[in-house]
C-alpha cells in the first residue's frame, strides 16, 4: 500500500534494519525499487542494531511511519521481536539473508555462525582495498604520473568522462587505479604509453553529452559561456584525439554516455580479468 503522493510520483516508507553497516540492504532495496519508475522509497536506515535498546528505536520508527521492512539480523531473539512488531503494525517484513543462507546450508551441509558484520573483518582483502584507495587518491587526475606501472588499471579520457568516480569505485573493489586526463596542448605522463603491467582503458562519450556536462560545470563556477571547453567542434576533436591514442596502443575503449559508474566499472573489471589471463599466457 503506497502511503504518500506528490504529483505524478508516489512515495512509501522503507525501513532497513541491520546489525552491520546496512550496505547489503541498501543495495538490494535500491535495485528492487529501481524497477518501479513512478514510485520512490523514503529510506529509514538503522545500522548496528545489536541489542534490545537499539531495536526499541526501530520499533518507534515503524509505529510512526509504517512501511516495508527489510532486515539482516542474525540474533534470532531480535529478529523475532522485529517480526512481531511488524505484524502488529501491518508492515510486511523480510529477512534478506535467510533465503541465501538456506541455500548455502542445504548445499554445504553446514550450519552458519551467527556473527553480525562478519563480512567486515579486518582481513587481507580489507587492507588491499585500503591500499588501493590510497594509491588511487594519490594518482587522481594525472597526479604522480611517475609510477603508473604500479597500478592495476589506468583510465584515460577527456574531461568529464567520469574518470575520478570510476577510479574510486574500482579502488573500493580493491583495484589500484590511476586516471590520466587528456587535455589539449598538455602532454600525457612520460610513462603512460610504455606501461607493461596495468590495463589501460579509454573512457569516451558523445560530444553532446560531454558538452552538456561541461556546461553544467561552468554554471557552478560562474565561468564564461564562450569557452572552448564547451565548444562542440573542439570537444569533438578532443574525443577524436583520445580515440586515436587508444587505437594506436590497442587500448580498449568504453563509451560512458549512457552507463552508470557501476556499469562502467563492471565492464572494466571484466576487461581486467581478460588482461590478467593474457599476461599469464604470454
MITOR-956331 format. One line per 2 residues: number of its first residue (from 1); for each residue x, y, z of N, C-alpha, C. Coordinates in steps of 0.001 Angstrom, whole numbers, plus 524288, in hexadecimal, padded with zeros to 5 digits. Layout:
<nodes>
NUM	X/Y/Z/X/Y/Z/X/Y/Z; ... .
</nodes>
This chain:
<nodes>
1	80355/7FB5E/80000/80000/80000/80000/8037B/804D7/80000; 802C5/80841/7FC4B/805EC/80CF4/7FBDA/8038E/81141/7FF25 .
3	806DD/813AC/8027C/804C4/81748/80653/804B0/81CF8/804D0; 80852/81ED9/8019C/808BA/82464/8007C/808A4/82549/7FA9C .
5	80672/829BB/7F906/8062C/82B05/7F375/807F9/8309F/7F2A3; 80B2E/83177/7EE9D/80D03/836B6/7ED43/80CCB/83735/7E757 .
7	808B6/839EC/7E561/807E4/83A7C/7DFBF/807AC/83518/7DD3E; 80B6D/833EC/7D9AA/80B33/82EF9/7D6D6/80E92/82AC1/7D959 .
9	810B7/82BBF/7DDED/81418/827E8/7E06E/811DE/8265B/7E5B9; 81205/8214D/7E6CF/8103F/81F44/7EBCF/814F0/81DF1/7EF3A .
11	81436/81E61/7F456/81869/81D59/7F80B/81694/81964/7FC1B; 81A40/8164D/7FE04/81911/812B5/80242/81DB5/8127E/805F3 .
13	81CAB/81105/80AC6/820D3/81092/80EAA/8236B/80B36/80E30; 8289A/80B3A/80E49/82BA8/8066C/80DEB/82F7B/8065A/8127A .
15	82EDB/80290/815E7/83226/8022B/81A94/8363A/7FDE0/819BC; 83B27/7FF3F/81A54/83F82/7FBAC/8197D/84252/7FAEE/81EAE .
17	841CD/7F651/820E2/843BC/7F547/8262B/84830/7F154/825DE; 84CC9/7F2DE/827C2/8515F/7EF83/82737/8548A/7EF5E/82C41 .
19	856F9/7EAD7/82D4F/85A9E/7EA89/831AB/8602D/7EBD6/82FF0; 860AA/7ED5F/82AF1/865C1/7EF03/828E8/86525/7F47C/82696 .
21	867AF/7F589/82240/867A8/7FAD5/82016/862B7/7FC2D/81D17; 85FCB/7F842/81B5E/85B15/7F930/81846/85C12/7F984/81270 .
23	860F5/7F8E4/810D0/86236/7F974/80B42/85F67/7F563/807F2; 85F23/7F097/809ED/85C7E/7EC6C/80700/856CB/7EDCA/8060C .
25	85428/7EF8B/80A27/84EA5/7F0E5/809AC/84DCC/7F574/805F9; 85125/7F95B/80652/85098/7FDEC/802E9/85119/7FC51/7FD3E .
27	85503/7F909/7FC0D/855E2/7F759/7F6A8/85147/7F42B/7F49F; 84F6E/7F078/7F7C5/84B16/7ED1E/7F610/84618/7F048/7F562 .
29	844DD/7F39C/7F938/83FF3/7F688/7F8F8/83FEF/7FA67/7F475; 8445C/7FCE5/7F36A/84485/800AB/7EF1B/8443A/7FDEC/7E9D7 .
31	8466B/7F93E/7E981/845F0/7F63E/7E49F/84040/7F4DA/7E39D; 83D76/7F37F/7E7B9/837EC/7F22A/7E71D/834A8/7F705/7E5FC .
33	83598/7FB39/7E8F8/83272/7FFFE/7E850/83333/80268/7E2EC; 837C2/8019D/7E096/838DA/803E2/7DB72/83548/801B7/7D735 .
35	832C6/7FD45/7D849/82F46/7FAEB/7D46A/829EC/7FD8B/7D443; 828F8/80129/7D7D7/823EE/803D2/7D823/824BC/809A0/7D6F1 .
37	823B8/80B12/7D220/82525/81045/7D042/8220C/814A9/7D2D9; 81D4F/813A3/7D47C/81A02/817D5/7D69F/819D2/817C7/7DC95 .
39	81D0D/81486/7DEF7/81CF2/813FF/7E4A5/8226E/814DF/7E6D9; 822C9/817C2/7EB24/827CD/8189B/7EDBB/82769/81727/7F379 .
41	82BB2/81514/7F58A/82BD4/81384/7FB09/82DEC/817EB/7FE6E; 82B6A/818AD/802E3/82D8E/81C08/806F9/83079/8185B/80AA5 .
43	8359B/81858/80A53/838C2/81482/80D20/83991/8160B/812D7; 838D9/81240/81641/83A2F/812C6/81BC4/83E36/80E7F/81CDE .
45	84315/80FFD/81D7C/84751/80C2C/81E13/848F2/80BDC/823CD; 848EE/80710/825DC/84A69/8062C/82B50/84F0C/8025D/82B75 .
47	853D8/80454/82B6D/85863/800D9/82B9A/859E3/7FF66/83135; 85CE6/7FB3A/831B1/85F36/7F99E/836B2/85B28/7F8C5/83B03 .
49	856DA/7F630/83991/852C9/7F4E2/83D68/85432/7EF9A/83FCE; 8562C/7EFBB/844B9/8582D/7EAEE/84714/85629/7E9E0/84C92 .
51	852A0/7ED28/84E76/85061/7EC0F/8539C/84AC4/7EE20/853D8; 84829/7ECDF/85814/8429E/7EE35/858AA/841BE/7F41C/8589F .
53	84526/7F70C/85B37/84478/7FCB8/85B75/844DB/7FF2A/8560F; 84875/7FD3C/852E2/848FD/7FF4B/84D8F/84440/7FDD4/84A45 .
55	8422D/7F930/84B29/83D90/7F789/84839/838C2/7FAB6/849C2; 83891/7FC9E/84E9E/8342C/7FFE9/85044/8338E/80495/84C9F .
57	837EB/806EB/84B17/837D2/80B83/847A0/8357D/80A13/8424F; 836BB/8056E/8407C/834A3/8039B/83B77/82EBA/80301/83BD0 .
59	82CE5/800A0/84012/82752/7FF97/840A8/8243A/804AB/84101; 82669/8088F/843A1/823DF/80DB5/843CD/8237A/80FF6/83E47 .
61	8279B/80F5C/83B3A/82795/81146/835D8/82378/80E96/8328C; 822CA/80984/83353/81ED2/80690/8306B/81952/8085B/831DF .
63	81888/8094D/836E3/81355/80AF2/838A8/811EE/8104B/8366F; 815CB/813BB/83610/814D2/81907/8341D/81458/81940/82E2A .
65	816EE/815A6/82B75/816DD/815C7/825B9/816D1/81035/8239B; 8125A/80D9D/823CC/8120D/8082F/821F0/8139D/807B7/81C2E .
67	8160C/80360/81AE7/8179D/8026B/8157E/81A1E/7FD0E/81501; 81CFB/7FC3C/810DA/81FAF/7F74A/80FFE/8247F/7F70C/8137F .
69	82584/7F271/815AE/82A1A/7F1B1/818FF/82D82/7ED63/816B9; 83261/7EEA6/815B6/8364B/7EAC5/81436/83A67/7EAAE/81886 .
71	83C24/7E5FE/819F3/83FE3/7E5DE/81E3C/84402/7E1A5/81D89; 84865/7E284/8200D/84C89/7DE94/8208F/84E21/7DE8B/8264C .
73	84B9F/7DB2F/8294E/84CCB/7DA87/82ED7/84DE8/7D4C7/82FD3; 852A8/7D376/83148/853E1/7CDFA/83246/85255/7CC4F/837CD .
75	85176/7D016/83B4A/84F83/7CEE4/8408B/849B9/7CD8C/84015; 84861/7C8A1/8410B/8430D/7C6CE/8402D/83F20/7C93A/843F0 .
77	840CB/7CAA6/84898/83D48/7CD31/84C50/83BA0/7D28B/84A3F; 83F78/7D581/84862/83E46/7DAA7/8462B/83AEE/7DA20/8413E .
79	83C37/7D63C/83E00/83955/7D57B/8391F/8339B/7D442/83A31; 83298/7D0D3/83E0D/82D29/7CF6E/83F44/82A37/7D41A/84181 .
81	82CDA/7D73E/844BA/82A36/7DBD1/846EB/828D9/7DFBA/8429F; 82C6A/7E065/83EEE/82B50/7E3F0/83A92/826C0/7E1F1/8375A .
83	826A2/7DCE4/83642/8225B/7DA9E/83330/81D1B/7DB41/835F9; 81D31/7DAA4/83B20/8185C/7DB57/83E2A/8166C/7E0F5/83DC1 .
85	819FD/7E4B0/83E3B/8188B/7EA34/83DC8/8166D/7EB5F/83854; 818CD/7E923/83457/816F4/7E9FA/82EFA/81169/7E7E7/82E55 .
87	8105F/7E35B/83095/80B17/7E122/83047/8072C/7E4AC/8330A; 808B8/7E6D6/83784/80537/7EA4A/83A6E/803E6/7EF3E/83761 .
89	807BF/7F145/8347E/806F9/7F633/831A7/80549/7F562/82BF8; 804A5/7F074/82A5C/80319/7EF5E/824F9/8075E/7F077/82109 .
91	80C42/7EFC4/822A3/810B4/7F0CE/81F20/812D5/7EBAE/81CF1; 812CB/7EAF7/817DC/81546/7E647/815B2/81B1F/7E66B/816C6 .
93	81D5E/7E1F6/81849/822F3/7E1F1/81973/82581/7DD13/8172F; 82A90/7DD89/81624/82D7B/7D934/813C6/83311/7D949/815BA .
95	834EF/7D4C0/81759/83A79/7D416/8188A/83D48/7D30B/81364; 84056/7D6CA/811A2/842B8/7D67E/80C70/846A2/7D208/80C03 .
97	84972/7D0E4/81042/84D84/7CCE3/80FFE/84B75/7C756/810A8; 846D6/7C6AB/81309/844F1/7C167/81437/844A5/7BDCB/80F74 .
99	84247/7BF82/80B0D/84216/7BBFD/8068D/84785/7BA7F/8048D; 84B2A/7BE2B/804B2/85080/7BD14/802E1/85333/7B944/80691 .
101	852B7/7BA41/80BAB/85521/7B6CC/80F82/852D5/7B14B/80F36; 84DC6/7B0F0/80E1B/84B46/7ABCB/80DAA/84D89/7A8AE/8092A .
103	84E74/7AB52/804BB/850C3/7A8A6/80037/8564B/7A6E2/8017D; 85968/7AA54/803E1/85EBA/7A8EB/8056B/85EAE/7A431/80911 .
105	85B36/7A465/80CF2/85B0A/7A03B/810D7/85970/79B0B/80E64; 85595/79B30/80AE2/853CF/79662/80859/8581B/7940F/804E5 .
107	85B01/79760/80234/85F07/79578/7FEA5/863EB/793B0/8018F; 8658B/796C1/80578/86A60/79595/80845/869A3/79191/80C9B .
109	864BF/79107/80E6A/863CA/78D6B/812B4/86600/78F58/817D8; 86680/7947D/81858/868C3/796D7/81D04/86521/79B02/81F27 .
111	8650D/79B8F/82452/86225/79FD6/826B7/86584/7A4BA/826AD; 86302/7A94F/82621/86604/7AE25/82607/866AC/7B05A/82B7F .
113	86ADE/7B35E/82C1F/86BE2/7B5F1/83125/868F8/7BB1E/83156; 86701/7BC7E/835D5/86402/7C156/83675/867BC/7C5BF/837F5 .
115	86A6A/7C7E6/833F8/86E3D/7CC09/834FB/86C9B/7D10B/8323A; 86AAD/7D4EE/8351D/8694D/7D9F1/8329D/86E12/7DC6C/8301C .
117	86D57/7DE6B/82B4F/87195/7E133/828AE/87635/7DDD0/82744; 8755A/7D8B8/8268F/879BE/7D533/8258E/87C9D/7D680/82080 .
119	879E4/7D910/81CDA/87C5C/7DA58/817D6/87FF7/7DF0A/81837; 88019/7E19B/81CC4/88344/7E654/81D55/88807/7E589/820D8 .
121	88A09/7E0BE/82106/88EA4/7DFB7/8243D/89371/7E248/821D3; 8975F/7E373/82523/89C29/7E5FD/8234E/89FF1/7E1D4/82146 .
123	89EB0/7DFA6/81CB4/8A1FC/7DBA5/81A6B/8A54A/7DDEC/81603; 8A7EC/7DA80/8132F/8AB72/7DC4F/80F03/8A880/7DF2A/80AB1 .
125	8A3AD/7DD6F/80985/8A09A/7E016/8057B/89F47/7E5AC/8071B; 89E28/7E665/80C1A/89CEB/7EB9B/80E12/8A19F/7EF36/80D56 .
127	8A636/7ED6F/80EF7/8AADA/7F0BB/80E8F/8AC79/7F18D/808DB; 8AB2C/7EDC2/80586/8AC2A/7EE70/7FFF2/8A8DB/7F2EC/7FDD2 .
129	8A3F3/7F34B/7FF7C/8A090/7F789/7FDB6/8A288/7FCD1/7FFAE; 8A453/7FCF6/8048E/8A662/801D7/806B3/8AB3F/80387/803AC .
131	8AEB0/7FFD1/8027E/8B368/80102/7FF7E/8B1F8/80301/7FA15; 8AE14/80082/7F7AE/8AC5E/80221/7F275/8AA11/8079E/7F29F .
133	8A70D/808C7/7F6AC/8A4B0/80DF6/7F718/8A8DD/81224/7F7E5; 8ACC9/81100/7FB1F/8B10E/814BF/7FBE3/8B3DE/815DF/7F6C9 .
135	8B516/811BC/7F3E0/8B7C5/8126B/7EEDA/8B46F/815AF/7EB24; 8AF6B/81469/7EAE9/8ABE5/81700/7E73B/8AB5C/81CD0/7E874 .
137	8AAD8/81E20/7ED6E/8AA56/8239E/7EEDC/8AF4F/826AE/7ED8E; 8B3C9/82425/7EE08/8B8BE/826BF/7ECDA/8B9B8/82743/7E700 .
139	8B6DF/82439/7E3E5/8B7AB/82438/7DE39/8B2CA/825F9/7DB50; 8AFC6/82944/7DDE7/8AB1D/82B68/7DB72/8AC87/82FEC/7D7D8 .
141	8A9F8/83027/7D358/8AA79/83498/7CFC2/8B021/835A2/7CE21; 8B308/8316B/7CD21/8B85A/83200/7CB0D/8BC83/8331B/7CF0C .
143	8BB42/832F2/7D41F/8BF32/833E8/7D81A/8C30A/82F5C/7D869; 8C7D3/83084/7D9C8/8CBEC/82CA2/7DAA6/8CC1B/8289C/7D640 .
145	8CCFD/82A88/7D18D/8CD10/8271D/7CCFC/8D1F5/823EB/7CC5D; 8D5A2/82464/7D011/8DA9A/821C0/7CF5F/8DA70/81BE6/7D0AB .
147	8D68E/81A1A/7D399/8D664/81483/7D4F4/8D14D/811F7/7D319; 8CFB3/8133D/7CE75/8CADD/8111B/7CC50/8CB0F/80B30/7CBB9 .
149	8CFBC/8090E/7CB27/8D026/80365/7CA5F/8CEA9/80057/7CF4C; 8CE1F/80309/7D3B8/8CC75/80070/7D885/8C68C/7FFD0/7D8BB .
151	8C3C0/80232/7D51A/8BE08/801DD/7D50B/8BC3B/7FC9A/7D2FC; 8B77F/7FB2A/7D468/8B4DF/7F6BC/7D1E6/8B223/7F89B/7CCF0 .
153	8AFBC/7FD30/7CD5B/8AC94/7FF59/7C91B/8ADD6/80527/7C88E; 8AE31/806F9/7C3B5/8AED8/80C8B/7C29F/8AA68/80E3B/7BF0C .
155	8A7A4/8124E/7C09E/8A36D/81470/7BD6E/8A54B/8196A/7BAD0; 8A45D/819E3/7B5C7/8A5C1/81EA3/7B2F0/8A0D7/820B5/7B04A .
157	8A082/825CE/7AFBF/89BFA/82816/7AD22/89BE9/82DF4/7ADBC; 898C0/83070/7AA95/8983B/8361D/7AADB/89530/8378C/7AFC8 .
159	89515/83C84/7B0E6/8924F/83E6B/7B588/88C85/83D09/7B54C; 88A68/83B6D/7B9D2/884DF/83A2C/7BA8D/88354/834E8/7B843 .
161	886EB/83128/7B867/88585/82BD0/7B6D1/88548/8282B/7BB8D; 88480/82A6D/7C026/883A7/82771/7C502/88865/8244B/7C6B3 .
163	88D09/82643/7C590/891C2/8235A/7C700/89263/822EB/7CCF4; 891BC/8274C/7CFB5/892A1/8273B/7D55F/88EBE/823C7/7D845 .
165	8899E/8246C/7D799/88605/82102/7DA82/886A5/81B43/7D916; 887E4/81A2D/7D420/888BB/814BD/7D293/88D96/81294/7D532 .
167	891AB/815C8/7D587/89685/8141C/7D819/89590/812CE/7DDD1; 892A4/8162C/7E072/8919B/81550/7E601/88E50/8106E/7E6D2 .
169	88A7E/80F9D/7E369/88746/80AE4/7E3C2/88AB2/80607/7E31D; 88E39/8061E/7DF48/891B5/801AC/7DE66/89556/800D7/7E30A .
171	8972F/8051F/7E55F/89A90/804B5/7E9F6/897BA/80208/7EE6D; 892B7/80348/7EF16/88FA0/800C4/7F32F/88EDD/7FAFB/7F230 .
173	88FA4/7F969/7ED55/88F7D/7F3D7/7EC06/894E5/7F154/7EC6A; 898D9/7F47C/7EDC2/89E11/7F257/7EE9A/8A1D9/7F302/7EA20 .
175	8A08F/7F636/7E63B/8A3F3/7F6F4/7E1AA/8A6B8/7FC3C/7E205; 8ABDF/7FC31/7E202/8AED8/8010D/7E1D6/8ADEC/803A3/7DC8E .
177	8ABA2/80839/7DCA0/8A9ED/80ABA/7D7CA/8ABF7/8104D/7D772; 8AED0/81163/7D343/8B07F/816B7/7D21B/8AD14/818D2/7CDBC .
179	8AC3E/81DF2/7CDA6/8A97B/8201C/7C928/8AC81/824C4/7C70B; 8ACBA/824FC/7C1E4/8AFE7/828DD/7BF2A/8AC69/82C08/7BB8D .
181	8ABF3/83125/7BC69/8A8C1/8345D/7B8ED/8AB88/8356E/7B3CA; 8A899/83580/7AF9A/8AAB7/836F8/7AA7B/8A904/83C8F/7A974 .
183	8ACBF/8401C/7A9F9/8ABB1/845B8/7A997/8AE6B/847F3/7A4D2; 8AB9E/84ACB/7A16F/8AE19/84D10/79CC3/8B2DC/8505C/79E2C .
185	8B738/84F5A/79B75/8BBF1/85271/79C43/8BF44/850C9/7A0D8; 8BD8B/84CDC/7A3D8/8C096/84AFF/7A853/8C207/84545/7A76E .
187	8C71E/84433/7A7C1/8C901/83EE9/7A6C3/8C742/83B34/7AB1F; 8C65A/83657/7A9BA/8C520/8325E/7ADA1/8CA1E/830D8/7B084 .
189	8C9B7/82E88/7B522/8CE6A/82CE5/7B7FF/8D1F3/82979/7B4A8; 8D704/82A35/7B55D/8DAD6/82789/7B200/8DA35/8219E/7B213 .
191	8D8D5/81F6A/7B687/8D89E/819BE/7B6E8/8D38B/81747/7B532; 8CF9A/81A6C/7B3F3/8CA78/8183A/7B2C0/8CA9C/81489/7AE21 .
193	8CD48/8161A/7A9FB/8CCFE/81310/7A526/8D0CE/80E7D/7A513; 8D3A9/80DB6/7A959/8D75D/8094D/7A987/8D63A/80585/7ADFC .
195	8D1DD/80652/7B0D5/8D0B8/802D8/7B539/8CFE0/7FD45/7B344; 8D172/7F97F/7B66F/8D0FC/7F3FD/7B501/8CCF8/7F111/7B850 .
197	8CD02/7F225/7BD6B/8C9BA/7EF23/7C0FA/8C3FB/7F0CA/7C0F2; 8C2B6/7F5D4/7C144/8BD28/7F752/7C1D2/8B9F9/7F691/7BCD8 .
199	8B4DC/7F623/7BDA0/8B124/7F68B/7B953/8AFE6/7FC4F/7B897; 8B07D/7FE47/7B3E3/8AF22/803AF/7B2B4/8A9F9/803B4/7AFC3 .
201	8A639/806BB/7B1A3/8A10B/806FB/7AF3E/89FC4/80CAA/7AE03; 89DEF/80D91/7A93F/89C33/812C9/7A7BC/89666/81375/7A8C2 .
203	894F9/817AA/7AB62/88F6F/818F2/7AC3D/88DE8/81D4F/7A87D; 889D3/81C65/7A58A/887FD/82045/7A1C0/88222/82110/7A279 .
205	8803B/8253E/7A028/87A99/8264D/7A02E/8795B/8297B/79B55; 87464/82A0A/79A2B/872D6/82D23/795A3/8741A/832E0/79693 .
207	87567/835D4/79281/87676/83B73/79333/871E8/83E47/795D3; 86D1B/83CDA/7945C/86885/83F68/796A4/8684F/83E97/79C8E .
209	8697B/839D5/79E32/8695C/838A5/7A3CA/86DA3/83BA0/7A6B2; 87253/83BB7/7A477/876A9/83E80/7A6F5/87578/84453/7A761 .
211	87377/84693/7A328/87237/84C29/7A335/86E1E/84D56/7A763; 86A1D/84A12/7A7B1/865FA/84AE8/7AB92/8682C/84ADE/7B11C .
213	86B79/8470B/7B254/86DB1/846A5/7B79C/87146/84B44/7B8B7; 8745C/84CC5/7B4C5/877F7/8512B/7B58C/8750B/85651/7B633 .
215	870C5/856EE/7B373/86DA2/85BAD/7B418/86B9C/85C16/7B9AE; 869C1/857BA/7BBC6/867E6/857B6/7C12B/86C56/858EE/7C4F0 .
217	870F8/856F4/7C3B2/8758D/857FB/7C6EA/876EC/85DC9/7C6EF; 876C4/8602E/7C253/8780F/865BA/7C1FC/87419/8691D/7C4DF .
219	86F2C/86776/7C4CF/86B28/86A6A/7C79A/86C55/86AA9/7CD72; 86E2D/86655/7CF89/86F5E/8663A/7D524/87421/8698C/7D66B .
221	8778C/86A60/7D279/87C4F/86D71/7D35A/87BB5/87323/7D1B6; 8771D/8747E/7CF87/87631/879C5/7CD71/87A66/87B4C/7C96D .
223	87BDC/8776F/7C628/87FF3/87851/7C23B/87D8E/87A67/7BD31; 880B9/87CD5/7B9B8/87EBB/87ED4/7B4B0/87C3E/87A80/7B177 .
225	8780D/87BD6/7AEBB/8752D/877ED/7ABB7/8775F/87722/7A637; 87B33/87A4C/7A49F/87D71/879B9/79F5E/882A8/876E2/79F76 .
227	88390/873CD/7A37A/88882/87104/7A411/888F4/86C91/7A023; 88DC1/86B91/79DFC/88E8F/86706/79A97/88D43/861E6/79D57 .
229	88D39/86221/7A278/88C18/85D8C/7A5AB/886C7/85B32/7A457; 8831D/85E8A/7A28E/87DE2/85C95/7A149/87C91/85D51/79B80 .
231	88083/85E98/79858/87F9E/85F09/792B5/87F39/8598D/79065; 87AE6/8586F/78DBD/879FF/85316/78BEB/87E27/85143/78818 .
233	88006/854BF/784AC/88410/8533B/780EC/8891A/851CC/783C0; 88A7F/85503/787A6/88F41/853F4/78AA4/88EBA/84EE6/78DC0 .
235	88A2D/84E13/79006/88946/8495A/79314/88986/8448C/78F8E; 8873F/844F0/78AEB/88766/84098/7872F/88D00/83F2A/785D3 .
237	89058/84316/7852A/895D3/84211/783F9/898A0/83FA1/788A7; 89752/84153/78D5A/899A2/83EF2/79209/8986A/83917/79235 .
239	8937E/837D9/79137/891E2/8325E/79173/89477/82F40/78D15; 894D7/83190/78872/89772/82EED/78411/89D2E/82DDB/78561 .
241	89FAD/831A6/787ED/8A527/830ED/78980/8A5A2/82C6D/78D62; 8A20C/82C1E/79119/8A252/827EA/794F8/8A174/8229B/79262 .
243	89DF6/82272/78E87/89D16/81D8B/78BAE/8A1F8/81BF8/788A1; 8A485/81FC0/78638/8A951/81E84/78343/8AD92/81C7C/786E8 .
245	8AE15/81EEC/78B6C/8B208/81D3C/78F37/8B109/8179C/790E5; 8AC2B/8165B/79227/8AAD5/8110B/793DB/8ABA0/80D1B/78F74 .
247	8AA2D/80EA5/78AB5/8AAD4/80B1B/78638/8B099/80A09/7852F; 8B3D4/80E10/785CD/8B976/80D7B/784C2/8BBEF/8098B/78882 .
249	8BA00/80956/78D3F/8BC4A/805C5/7911F/8B8E9/800F8/79221; 8B4BE/80070/78F17/8B136/7FBFB/78FA7/8AECE/7FBBB/79523 .
251	8ADB0/8005A/79753/8AB0E/80090/79C60/8A52F/8002C/79B84; 8A27E/7FCF1/79E7C/89CC5/7FC9C/79DE4/89A3A/801C2/79F80 .
253	895AE/802D9/79D24/892CF/8079F/79E53/88D3F/80646/7A00B; 88B33/80962/7A38E/885D9/808B6/7A575/88302/80DE7/7A4EB .
255	87E8D/80DC7/7A256/87B52/81273/7A1CE/877EB/812E9/7A6AB; 878B5/81717/7A9B0/875F0/817BB/7AEA2/87115/81B33/7AE2C .
257	86F9E/81C89/7A957/86B48/8203B/7A88D/8665E/81EA4/7AB6E; 86517/819A0/7AB48/86037/817C6/7ADA4/86131/81386/7B1B6 .
259	865CB/81386/7B3F6/86718/80F9C/7B7EC/86777/81225/7BD51; 865C3/80F4E/7C137/866B2/810FC/7C695/86C59/80FBF/7C7F9 .
261	86E35/811FB/7CC41/8737E/810DE/7CE1D/87411/80B07/7CF20; 8701F/808AA/7D173/87060/80315/7D2B2/870C4/7FFC4/7CDC3 .
263	86DD7/80134/7C9B6/86E07/7FE3D/7C4D1/87350/7FED8/7C22B; 8756A/80398/7C236/87A91/8047C/7BFEA/87EAD/80153/7C2CE .
265	87E7C/80179/7C7FE/88250/7FE99/7CB25/881ED/7F8BC/7CA37; 87D28/7F6B4/7C9BD/87C7F/7F117/7C8C2/87EF7/7EF8E/7C38F .
267	87E4F/7F2D5/7BF93/880AC/7F1BA/7BA7B/8869D/7F1EB/7BAD8; 888B7/7F597/7BDDE/88E5F/7F60C/7BE7A/89090/7F152/7C15E .
269	88DE5/7EF99/7C577/88FAE/7EB04/7C865/88FBB/7E639/7C4E1; 88BDB/7E5B5/7C183/88BB4/7E158/7BDCC/89068/7E19D/7BA1A .
271	8919D/7E650/7B832/8962F/7E702/7B4D8/89B3A/7E5CC/7B7CE; 89B64/7E74B/7BCC8/8A018/7E660/7BFE0/8A114/7E089/7C0A6 .
273	89CF3/7DD95/7C178/89D96/7D7E8/7C205/89FBE/7D583/7BD07; 89DCB/7D74F/7B885/89FF4/7D589/7B383/8A5A9/7D725/7B2FC .
275	8A6E5/7DBDF/7B4C7/8AC3E/7DDE1/7B48E/8AFE6/7DA62/7B7BF; 8AE40/7D8C2/7BC64/8B175/7D555/7BFA1/8B243/7D00D/7BD07 .
277	8AE19/7CDFF/7BAA3/8AEA3/7C8EB/7B7FE/8B27D/7C946/7B374; 8B23F/7CD8D/7B098/8B5E2/7CE3F/7AC36/8BB84/7CEC4/7AE25 .
279	8BC4F/7D155/7B286/8C18B/7D1DB/7B4B9/8C3A0/7CC92/7B679; 8C034/7C940/7B8A0/8C1DC/7C416/7BA4E/8C375/7C0A5/7B5A6 .
281	8C08F/7C138/7B162/8C1CE/7BE2D/7ACA7/8C703/7BFD4/7AA60; 8C7E0/7C4F7/7AA4C/8CCA2/7C6FC/7A7DF/8D14A/7C6C5/7ABA5 .
</nodes>
